[in-house]
């Protein structure tokens, strides 16, 4: 299905399963059982994992996303389990948080939990997901959490950490479709985070942020005043934002070495680990200087 030289098997599987998953990378949703066997869903069967084919144009993209997701987990940021589909099939694999295990044994090992991304909630077409194209910015995303989350105070702090993590890792593609609410048993809650990738690792990609921070459209130019504007836009005090960002900067730097070693052991060595670590260290130092002055 994921043969590098033949895209037809994946296209056939997507057609047969009648699956439609948004995004640039080719992907498919499958079911994996406890023995590690994979199944193509048909006739509405529930899936458990999403598999994404890396884009050849961006070397190390597989390892990039695996590293960023692993680093996020090490920082205490909620993310779903990730890995590769099989030791000999180097395809990104992420477990679906909206398809948890069924509470009782039966023909369907997983159950469906509805989720809506922030573009859906705000009735914004996917083509307009970027703020520069008329899509939601950080203020509107924070307003969604305040209005709809069952625990808005907790989810707003999680949202702030998501913004901070994307800034520190150089993820300029963190748009509104990468935020979603889950219809959990205790009410609507911010989902675990997904699609965490350092786009700054690729020199030919757009440097303009998907959602600006303060007045800054370039993540490399975010100043203390921009973080203060961000605090005002999400309705939290500067003291809360400042403490959260400083804590995250310290934690992410401390997690870099262990994350690099873990990813090298699980997925093999890659130059992209060191490249992202360098981005994180440079941005963490700048963030600390900017926020400590306040």
FINUNU-257817 format. One record per residue (C-alpha): x, y, z; residue number from 0; residue in three letters. Coordinates in pm, 1 decimal. Example, Ala and Ser with C-alpha at 12.3 -4.5 7.8 and 13.67 -1.06 7.14 Angstrom:
BEGIN
<X=1230.0&Y=-450.0&Z=780.0&pos=0&code=ALA>
<X=1367.0&Y=-106.0&Z=714.0&pos=1&code=SER>
***
This chain:
BEGIN
<X=0.0&Y=0.0&Z=0.0&pos=0&code=UNK>
<X=281.1&Y=242.9&Z=79.3&pos=1&code=UNK>
<X=520.8&Y=136.1&Z=-195.3&pos=2&code=UNK>
<X=746.5&Y=426.5&Z=-285.8&pos=3&code=UNK>
<X=729.3&Y=339.2&Z=-656.0&pos=4&code=UNK>
<X=357.6&Y=262.9&Z=-692.4&pos=5&code=UNK>
<X=85.2&Y=491.9&Z=-555.4&pos=6&code=UNK>
<X=-200.8&Y=290.3&Z=-701.3&pos=7&code=UNK>
<X=-248.5&Y=44.7&Z=-408.3&pos=8&code=UNK>
<X=-301.7&Y=331.5&Z=-163.1&pos=9&code=UNK>
<X=-540.6&Y=504.3&Z=-405.2&pos=10&code=UNK>
<X=-733.1&Y=178.9&Z=-446.7&pos=11&code=UNK>
<X=-754.8&Y=127.9&Z=-70.0&pos=12&code=UNK>
<X=-880.8&Y=481.5&Z=-12.2&pos=13&code=UNK>
<X=-1146.1&Y=433.5&Z=-279.4&pos=14&code=UNK>
<X=-1249.9&Y=93.8&Z=-147.2&pos=15&code=UNK>
<X=-1277.8&Y=219.3&Z=208.8&pos=16&code=UNK>
<X=-1453.3&Y=538.7&Z=96.2&pos=17&code=UNK>
<X=-1226.6&Y=742.8&Z=317.8&pos=18&code=UNK>
<X=-1165.2&Y=1114.9&Z=301.8&pos=19&code=UNK>
<X=-895.4&Y=1261.1&Z=524.7&pos=20&code=UNK>
<X=-788.6&Y=1621.9&Z=482.3&pos=21&code=UNK>
<X=-428.1&Y=1736.4&Z=452.2&pos=22&code=UNK>
<X=-138.9&Y=1762.2&Z=207.9&pos=23&code=UNK>
<X=15.4&Y=1422.7&Z=281.7&pos=24&code=UNK>
<X=-145.7&Y=1107.7&Z=144.8&pos=25&code=UNK>
<X=-308.7&Y=926.2&Z=432.7&pos=26&code=UNK>
<X=-548.2&Y=650.5&Z=521.7&pos=27&code=UNK>
<X=-731.7&Y=534.6&Z=835.3&pos=28&code=UNK>
<X=-697.7&Y=165.7&Z=926.3&pos=29&code=UNK>
<X=-782.4&Y=-63.0&Z=1216.4&pos=30&code=UNK>
<X=-500.9&Y=-234.6&Z=1407.6&pos=31&code=UNK>
<X=-582.2&Y=-522.3&Z=1640.4&pos=32&code=UNK>
<X=-396.2&Y=-617.8&Z=1958.9&pos=33&code=UNK>
<X=-174.6&Y=-855.9&Z=1760.8&pos=34&code=UNK>
<X=-54.2&Y=-572.5&Z=1538.2&pos=35&code=UNK>
<X=-247.1&Y=-684.0&Z=1229.2&pos=36&code=UNK>
<X=-390.2&Y=-414.1&Z=1003.3&pos=37&code=UNK>
<X=-738.0&Y=-409.1&Z=849.5&pos=38&code=UNK>
<X=-889.2&Y=-190.2&Z=579.6&pos=39&code=UNK>
<X=-1229.7&Y=-63.9&Z=698.5&pos=40&code=UNK>
<X=-1529.8&Y=-121.4&Z=472.7&pos=41&code=UNK>
<X=-1903.4&Y=-70.8&Z=516.6&pos=42&code=UNK>
<X=-1855.9&Y=180.8&Z=797.6&pos=43&code=UNK>
<X=-1616.7&Y=-20.1&Z=1016.8&pos=44&code=UNK>
<X=-1444.8&Y=185.6&Z=1287.7&pos=45&code=UNK>
<X=-1073.6&Y=261.7&Z=1246.7&pos=46&code=UNK>
<X=-806.4&Y=303.2&Z=1513.4&pos=47&code=UNK>
<X=-506.6&Y=472.9&Z=1348.9&pos=48&code=UNK>
<X=-421.2&Y=723.0&Z=1076.7&pos=49&code=UNK>
<X=-120.6&Y=648.6&Z=855.1&pos=50&code=UNK>
<X=51.4&Y=925.3&Z=657.4&pos=51&code=UNK>
<X=287.4&Y=886.5&Z=363.6&pos=52&code=UNK>
<X=585.3&Y=1126.9&Z=405.0&pos=53&code=UNK>
<X=638.4&Y=1380.3&Z=126.5&pos=54&code=UNK>
<X=965.7&Y=1302.4&Z=-57.3&pos=55&code=UNK>
<X=1019.7&Y=1674.0&Z=-121.1&pos=56&code=UNK>
<X=1088.6&Y=1728.8&Z=250.6&pos=57&code=UNK>
<X=1369.0&Y=1504.7&Z=379.0&pos=58&code=UNK>
<X=1322.0&Y=1379.6&Z=732.0&pos=59&code=UNK>
<X=955.3&Y=1481.5&Z=749.9&pos=60&code=UNK>
<X=864.5&Y=1147.8&Z=910.9&pos=61&code=UNK>
<X=1131.3&Y=1185.7&Z=1178.4&pos=62&code=UNK>
<X=1042.3&Y=1555.0&Z=1215.0&pos=63&code=UNK>
<X=682.8&Y=1485.2&Z=1317.6&pos=64&code=UNK>
<X=778.8&Y=1187.4&Z=1533.3&pos=65&code=UNK>
<X=1035.6&Y=1403.5&Z=1715.6&pos=66&code=UNK>
<X=797.2&Y=1697.0&Z=1769.9&pos=67&code=UNK>
<X=515.4&Y=1474.8&Z=1894.5&pos=68&code=UNK>
<X=751.8&Y=1285.9&Z=2126.4&pos=69&code=UNK>
<X=896.0&Y=1613.2&Z=2253.8&pos=70&code=UNK>
<X=546.9&Y=1748.5&Z=2320.4&pos=71&code=UNK>
<X=461.1&Y=1440.3&Z=2527.6&pos=72&code=UNK>
<X=783.3&Y=1486.3&Z=2726.3&pos=73&code=UNK>
<X=672.7&Y=1844.4&Z=2800.8&pos=74&code=UNK>
<X=340.4&Y=1729.1&Z=2941.5&pos=75&code=UNK>
<X=141.7&Y=1836.8&Z=2636.0&pos=76&code=UNK>
<X=-145.3&Y=1601.9&Z=2555.1&pos=77&code=UNK>
<X=-76.5&Y=1417.3&Z=2228.8&pos=78&code=UNK>
<X=-191.4&Y=1076.5&Z=2099.6&pos=79&code=UNK>
<X=53.7&Y=783.3&Z=2075.6&pos=80&code=UNK>
<X=265.0&Y=791.6&Z=1757.7&pos=81&code=UNK>
<X=512.0&Y=565.0&Z=1584.0&pos=82&code=UNK>
<X=576.8&Y=392.1&Z=1252.6&pos=83&code=UNK>
<X=331.7&Y=149.6&Z=1096.5&pos=84&code=UNK>
<X=584.8&Y=-135.1&Z=1101.7&pos=85&code=UNK>
<X=963.6&Y=-156.0&Z=1150.0&pos=86&code=UNK>
<X=999.9&Y=-219.4&Z=776.5&pos=87&code=UNK>
<X=727.0&Y=26.4&Z=667.9&pos=88&code=UNK>
<X=846.1&Y=377.7&Z=751.3&pos=89&code=UNK>
<X=507.5&Y=546.8&Z=746.7&pos=90&code=UNK>
<X=388.0&Y=782.9&Z=1020.9&pos=91&code=UNK>
<X=123.3&Y=623.8&Z=1240.8&pos=92&code=UNK>
<X=-90.3&Y=801.4&Z=1501.4&pos=93&code=UNK>
<X=-361.7&Y=651.6&Z=1718.7&pos=94&code=UNK>
<X=-701.3&Y=817.5&Z=1686.1&pos=95&code=UNK>
<X=-818.7&Y=992.6&Z=2003.2&pos=96&code=UNK>
<X=-1170.2&Y=1012.7&Z=1855.1&pos=97&code=UNK>
<X=-1189.8&Y=634.6&Z=1819.5&pos=98&code=UNK>
<X=-1127.3&Y=502.9&Z=2174.4&pos=99&code=UNK>
<X=-1158.5&Y=139.6&Z=2269.8&pos=100&code=UNK>
<X=-1516.4&Y=23.4&Z=2314.4&pos=101&code=UNK>
<X=-1614.9&Y=-19.9&Z=2681.1&pos=102&code=UNK>
<X=-1732.5&Y=-378.1&Z=2625.2&pos=103&code=UNK>
<X=-1638.8&Y=-663.3&Z=2395.6&pos=104&code=UNK>
<X=-1831.7&Y=-681.8&Z=2072.6&pos=105&code=UNK>
<X=-1801.6&Y=-676.6&Z=1695.4&pos=106&code=UNK>
<X=-1663.6&Y=-319.5&Z=1701.4&pos=107&code=UNK>
<X=-1341.6&Y=-295.0&Z=1908.6&pos=108&code=UNK>
<X=-1349.8&Y=84.8&Z=1883.7&pos=109&code=UNK>
<X=-1623.2&Y=341.1&Z=1924.9&pos=110&code=UNK>
<X=-1675.9&Y=679.0&Z=1759.2&pos=111&code=UNK>
<X=-1652.9&Y=1007.9&Z=1950.0&pos=112&code=UNK>
<X=-1743.0&Y=1317.0&Z=1751.2&pos=113&code=UNK>
<X=-1490.0&Y=1595.9&Z=1707.4&pos=114&code=UNK>
<X=-1505.6&Y=1929.5&Z=1529.7&pos=115&code=UNK>
<X=-1204.7&Y=2139.1&Z=1434.1&pos=116&code=UNK>
<X=-1214.6&Y=2513.6&Z=1487.4&pos=117&code=UNK>
<X=-1275.5&Y=2592.3&Z=1120.1&pos=118&code=UNK>
<X=-1585.1&Y=2372.1&Z=1130.7&pos=119&code=UNK>
<X=-1702.4&Y=2534.8&Z=1453.2&pos=120&code=UNK>
<X=-1654.3&Y=2884.7&Z=1309.7&pos=121&code=UNK>
<X=-1798.3&Y=2787.3&Z=969.6&pos=122&code=UNK>
<X=-1476.5&Y=2870.9&Z=787.8&pos=123&code=UNK>
<X=-1396.4&Y=2690.0&Z=463.8&pos=124&code=UNK>
<X=-1078.4&Y=2476.4&Z=485.9&pos=125&code=UNK>
<X=-920.8&Y=2679.1&Z=205.6&pos=126&code=UNK>
<X=-936.1&Y=2982.8&Z=438.8&pos=127&code=UNK>
<X=-778.7&Y=2813.5&Z=740.2&pos=128&code=UNK>
<X=-490.9&Y=3063.9&Z=755.1&pos=129&code=UNK>
<X=-548.9&Y=3395.4&Z=929.4&pos=130&code=UNK>
<X=-385.8&Y=3585.0&Z=643.0&pos=131&code=UNK>
<X=-648.5&Y=3432.9&Z=411.8&pos=132&code=UNK>
<X=-936.6&Y=3542.4&Z=632.4&pos=133&code=UNK>
<X=-932.3&Y=3243.8&Z=866.2&pos=134&code=UNK>
<X=-939.4&Y=3239.0&Z=1247.0&pos=135&code=UNK>
<X=-663.9&Y=3394.3&Z=1452.7&pos=136&code=UNK>
<X=-562.2&Y=3321.7&Z=1809.8&pos=137&code=UNK>
<X=-826.3&Y=3557.6&Z=1952.1&pos=138&code=UNK>
<X=-1112.5&Y=3376.9&Z=1776.7&pos=139&code=UNK>
<X=-973.6&Y=3036.5&Z=1873.2&pos=140&code=UNK>
<X=-956.0&Y=3140.6&Z=2238.2&pos=141&code=UNK>
<X=-1315.8&Y=3265.4&Z=2212.7&pos=142&code=UNK>
<X=-1426.0&Y=2920.0&Z=2090.6&pos=143&code=UNK>
<X=-1271.2&Y=2762.5&Z=2400.6&pos=144&code=UNK>
<X=-1429.0&Y=3018.6&Z=2632.4&pos=145&code=UNK>
<X=-1771.6&Y=2973.3&Z=2479.2&pos=146&code=UNK>
<X=-1786.0&Y=2596.7&Z=2428.0&pos=147&code=UNK>
<X=-1537.7&Y=2412.8&Z=2652.2&pos=148&code=UNK>
<X=-1676.3&Y=2241.3&Z=2961.7&pos=149&code=UNK>
<X=-1357.7&Y=2350.6&Z=3144.4&pos=150&code=UNK>
<X=-1251.0&Y=2670.0&Z=2967.5&pos=151&code=UNK>
<X=-989.1&Y=2777.6&Z=3221.8&pos=152&code=UNK>
<X=-802.8&Y=2448.0&Z=3189.6&pos=153&code=UNK>
<X=-834.5&Y=2432.3&Z=2812.4&pos=154&code=UNK>
<X=-717.4&Y=2791.5&Z=2770.2&pos=155&code=UNK>
<X=-395.0&Y=2707.8&Z=2953.5&pos=156&code=UNK>
<X=-352.9&Y=2404.5&Z=2726.4&pos=157&code=UNK>
<X=-411.9&Y=2633.5&Z=2427.9&pos=158&code=UNK>
<X=-144.0&Y=2876.5&Z=2549.4&pos=159&code=UNK>
<X=104.8&Y=2590.5&Z=2584.9&pos=160&code=UNK>
<X=17.9&Y=2474.1&Z=2231.2&pos=161&code=UNK>
<X=94.4&Y=2821.9&Z=2097.0&pos=162&code=UNK>
<X=418.4&Y=2832.6&Z=2296.0&pos=163&code=UNK>
<X=527.5&Y=2485.8&Z=2182.8&pos=164&code=UNK>
<X=464.3&Y=2566.6&Z=1816.4&pos=165&code=UNK>
<X=663.1&Y=2887.6&Z=1854.7&pos=166&code=UNK>
<X=955.9&Y=2711.9&Z=2022.2&pos=167&code=UNK>
<X=973.8&Y=2431.3&Z=1763.9&pos=168&code=UNK>
<X=926.3&Y=2661.0&Z=1464.1&pos=169&code=UNK>
<X=587.7&Y=2529.1&Z=1352.5&pos=170&code=UNK>
<X=455.9&Y=2805.0&Z=1127.6&pos=171&code=UNK>
<X=171.0&Y=2587.1&Z=998.0&pos=172&code=UNK>
<X=-30.7&Y=2571.3&Z=1323.5&pos=173&code=UNK>
<X=-369.3&Y=2674.1&Z=1181.6&pos=174&code=UNK>
<X=-726.2&Y=2650.1&Z=1311.2&pos=175&code=UNK>
<X=-787.6&Y=2303.4&Z=1163.8&pos=176&code=UNK>
<X=-515.6&Y=2177.3&Z=1398.8&pos=177&code=UNK>
<X=-735.2&Y=2265.4&Z=1695.5&pos=178&code=UNK>
<X=-1052.7&Y=2073.6&Z=1773.8&pos=179&code=UNK>
<X=-1311.5&Y=2006.5&Z=2041.6&pos=180&code=UNK>
<X=-1404.2&Y=1652.2&Z=2139.6&pos=181&code=UNK>
<X=-1755.6&Y=1555.5&Z=2248.5&pos=182&code=UNK>
<X=-1635.0&Y=1383.2&Z=2567.6&pos=183&code=UNK>
<X=-1856.7&Y=1230.1&Z=2833.8&pos=184&code=UNK>
<X=-1804.0&Y=1532.2&Z=3059.8&pos=185&code=UNK>
<X=-1876.1&Y=1785.0&Z=2783.0&pos=186&code=UNK>
<X=-1681.6&Y=1953.2&Z=2504.8&pos=187&code=UNK>
<X=-1305.0&Y=1953.0&Z=2565.2&pos=188&code=UNK>
<X=-998.9&Y=2055.8&Z=2369.7&pos=189&code=UNK>
<X=-860.9&Y=1747.1&Z=2195.9&pos=190&code=UNK>
<X=-506.9&Y=1616.3&Z=2227.4&pos=191&code=UNK>
<X=-277.1&Y=1801.1&Z=1987.0&pos=192&code=UNK>
<X=-172.6&Y=1666.5&Z=1648.8&pos=193&code=UNK>
<X=20.5&Y=1761.4&Z=1332.1&pos=194&code=UNK>
<X=311.0&Y=1906.1&Z=1530.5&pos=195&code=UNK>
<X=592.7&Y=1963.9&Z=1281.4&pos=196&code=UNK>
<X=885.2&Y=2204.7&Z=1267.6&pos=197&code=UNK>
<X=830.1&Y=2378.3&Z=934.5&pos=198&code=UNK>
<X=1126.9&Y=2607.5&Z=998.9&pos=199&code=UNK>
<X=1346.7&Y=2304.6&Z=937.5&pos=200&code=UNK>
<X=1276.2&Y=2351.7&Z=564.5&pos=201&code=UNK>
<X=1416.3&Y=2668.8&Z=413.7&pos=202&code=UNK>
<X=1175.8&Y=2683.9&Z=117.9&pos=203&code=UNK>
<X=853.7&Y=2679.2&Z=322.1&pos=204&code=UNK>
<X=641.7&Y=2984.6&Z=403.6&pos=205&code=UNK>
<X=776.9&Y=3184.0&Z=697.8&pos=206&code=UNK>
<X=449.0&Y=3364.3&Z=762.0&pos=207&code=UNK>
<X=267.9&Y=3225.0&Z=1063.9&pos=208&code=UNK>
<X=-67.3&Y=3052.8&Z=1015.8&pos=209&code=UNK>
<X=-190.5&Y=3267.9&Z=1306.1&pos=210&code=UNK>
<X=4.7&Y=3576.6&Z=1406.8&pos=211&code=UNK>
<X=128.0&Y=3631.3&Z=1762.5&pos=212&code=UNK>
<X=46.7&Y=3987.8&Z=1865.8&pos=213&code=UNK>
<X=144.0&Y=4185.7&Z=1556.0&pos=214&code=UNK>
<X=417.1&Y=3943.7&Z=1445.6&pos=215&code=UNK>
<X=366.1&Y=3734.0&Z=1132.4&pos=216&code=UNK>
<X=721.1&Y=3592.7&Z=1147.2&pos=217&code=UNK>
<X=791.9&Y=3364.0&Z=1441.1&pos=218&code=UNK>
<X=1154.6&Y=3472.8&Z=1441.4&pos=219&code=UNK>
<X=1050.4&Y=3831.1&Z=1521.5&pos=220&code=UNK>
<X=809.1&Y=3783.6&Z=1813.4&pos=221&code=UNK>
<X=881.0&Y=4042.5&Z=2083.0&pos=222&code=UNK>
<X=774.7&Y=4083.8&Z=2445.9&pos=223&code=UNK>
<X=506.3&Y=4328.9&Z=2332.4&pos=224&code=UNK>
<X=361.8&Y=4061.2&Z=2101.3&pos=225&code=UNK>
<X=330.7&Y=3814.7&Z=2386.7&pos=226&code=UNK>
<X=153.8&Y=4082.6&Z=2593.0&pos=227&code=UNK>
<X=-89.2&Y=4141.7&Z=2305.6&pos=228&code=UNK>
<X=-139.8&Y=3766.0&Z=2282.9&pos=229&code=UNK>
<X=-227.9&Y=3756.4&Z=2653.8&pos=230&code=UNK>
<X=-484.9&Y=4031.9&Z=2603.6&pos=231&code=UNK>
<X=-630.0&Y=3861.9&Z=2295.2&pos=232&code=UNK>
<X=-696.2&Y=3534.7&Z=2478.9&pos=233&code=UNK>
<X=-826.3&Y=3710.5&Z=2789.2&pos=234&code=UNK>
<X=-559.9&Y=3590.9&Z=3033.3&pos=235&code=UNK>
<X=-335.2&Y=3800.9&Z=3253.9&pos=236&code=UNK>
<X=20.5&Y=3868.8&Z=3144.6&pos=237&code=UNK>
<X=140.7&Y=3703.9&Z=3467.1&pos=238&code=UNK>
<X=-31.7&Y=3374.7&Z=3374.9&pos=239&code=UNK>
<X=99.2&Y=3380.6&Z=3016.0&pos=240&code=UNK>
<X=448.7&Y=3475.8&Z=3128.5&pos=241&code=UNK>
<X=468.8&Y=3197.8&Z=3386.5&pos=242&code=UNK>
<X=335.3&Y=2938.3&Z=3141.2&pos=243&code=UNK>
<X=580.5&Y=3036.0&Z=2865.0&pos=244&code=UNK>
<X=883.2&Y=3049.2&Z=3095.3&pos=245&code=UNK>
<X=797.6&Y=2708.9&Z=3242.8&pos=246&code=UNK>
<X=754.7&Y=2561.2&Z=2895.4&pos=247&code=UNK>
<X=1085.9&Y=2705.9&Z=2772.8&pos=248&code=UNK>
<X=1267.6&Y=2545.0&Z=3066.2&pos=249&code=UNK>
<X=1091.7&Y=2209.5&Z=3028.8&pos=250&code=UNK>
<X=1139.2&Y=2179.7&Z=2653.1&pos=251&code=UNK>
<X=1512.3&Y=2247.6&Z=2672.9&pos=252&code=UNK>
<X=1549.6&Y=1989.1&Z=2948.5&pos=253&code=UNK>
<X=1363.2&Y=1730.7&Z=2736.1&pos=254&code=UNK>
<X=1567.1&Y=1771.3&Z=2417.3&pos=255&code=UNK>
<X=1849.1&Y=1525.8&Z=2489.5&pos=256&code=UNK>
<X=1627.1&Y=1244.4&Z=2613.6&pos=257&code=UNK>
<X=1384.8&Y=1293.8&Z=2324.3&pos=258&code=UNK>
<X=1667.7&Y=1287.4&Z=2071.4&pos=259&code=UNK>
<X=1804.8&Y=964.9&Z=2218.5&pos=260&code=UNK>
<X=1459.8&Y=803.6&Z=2233.9&pos=261&code=UNK>
<X=1377.1&Y=890.0&Z=1872.8&pos=262&code=UNK>
<X=1715.4&Y=773.3&Z=1747.0&pos=263&code=UNK>
<X=1664.4&Y=441.5&Z=1924.9&pos=264&code=UNK>
<X=1305.5&Y=391.2&Z=1804.1&pos=265&code=UNK>
<X=1318.1&Y=537.5&Z=1454.1&pos=266&code=UNK>
<X=1685.8&Y=559.5&Z=1359.7&pos=267&code=UNK>
<X=1923.1&Y=852.8&Z=1346.9&pos=268&code=UNK>
<X=1831.1&Y=1168.1&Z=1155.9&pos=269&code=UNK>
<X=1988.8&Y=1508.3&Z=1105.6&pos=270&code=UNK>
<X=1648.2&Y=1667.6&Z=1160.8&pos=271&code=UNK>
<X=1661.8&Y=1593.8&Z=1536.6&pos=272&code=UNK>
<X=1963.4&Y=1817.2&Z=1584.2&pos=273&code=UNK>
<X=1822.6&Y=2080.0&Z=1350.9&pos=274&code=UNK>
<X=1499.1&Y=2109.3&Z=1550.4&pos=275&code=UNK>
<X=1690.5&Y=2103.6&Z=1880.2&pos=276&code=UNK>
<X=1893.1&Y=2401.9&Z=1756.5&pos=277&code=UNK>
<X=1574.3&Y=2590.3&Z=1667.1&pos=278&code=UNK>
<X=1427.5&Y=2514.6&Z=2009.8&pos=279&code=UNK>
<X=1737.3&Y=2631.5&Z=2199.4&pos=280&code=UNK>
<X=1762.8&Y=2956.5&Z=2004.7&pos=281&code=UNK>
<X=1394.2&Y=3037.2&Z=2044.0&pos=282&code=UNK>
<X=1380.4&Y=2934.2&Z=2409.0&pos=283&code=UNK>
<X=1666.6&Y=3171.7&Z=2485.3&pos=284&code=UNK>
<X=1491.9&Y=3456.7&Z=2302.6&pos=285&code=UNK>
<X=1158.7&Y=3380.3&Z=2466.2&pos=286&code=UNK>
<X=1314.0&Y=3373.2&Z=2812.0&pos=287&code=UNK>
<X=1486.2&Y=3707.2&Z=2756.6&pos=288&code=UNK>
<X=1168.7&Y=3866.0&Z=2622.5&pos=289&code=UNK>
<X=936.9&Y=3742.8&Z=2895.8&pos=290&code=UNK>
<X=1174.3&Y=3779.3&Z=3191.0&pos=291&code=UNK>
<X=1207.6&Y=4149.4&Z=3110.2&pos=292&code=UNK>
<X=834.0&Y=4181.8&Z=3176.3&pos=293&code=UNK>
***
